Amino acid sequence: MDIAALSVGMSQASLSQSVSLALTKKTMDTAQQNASQMVQMLPAPHPTLGQSVDVKG
């Protein structure tokens, strides 16, 4: 194998790895945004919910 072909192969592998990493980062950012939006859509808890326990049988 000559040096030029090896260089091209290594360059393509490096580019492929960079694209894969960028896509993974973008996917993680999107998932984080979706999770944040979901948390914002949840209703606020009732202010007195869980303040007392009914122990009557």
Rosetta blueprint (number, residue, H / E / L):
1 M L
2 D L
3 I H
4 A H
5 A H
6 L H
7 S H
8 V H
9 G H
10 M H
11 S H
12 Q H
13 A H
14 S H
15 L H
16 S H
17 Q H
18 S H
19 V H
20 S H
21 L H
22 A H
23 L H
24 T H
25 K H
26 K H
27 T H
28 M H
29 D H
30 T H
31 A H
32 Q H
33 Q H
34 N H
35 A H
36 S H
37 Q H
38 M H
39 V H
40 Q H
41 M H
42 L L
43 P L
44 A L
45 P L
46 H L
47 P L
48 T L
49 L L
50 G L
51 Q L
52 S L
53 V L
54 D L
55 V L
56 K L
57 G L
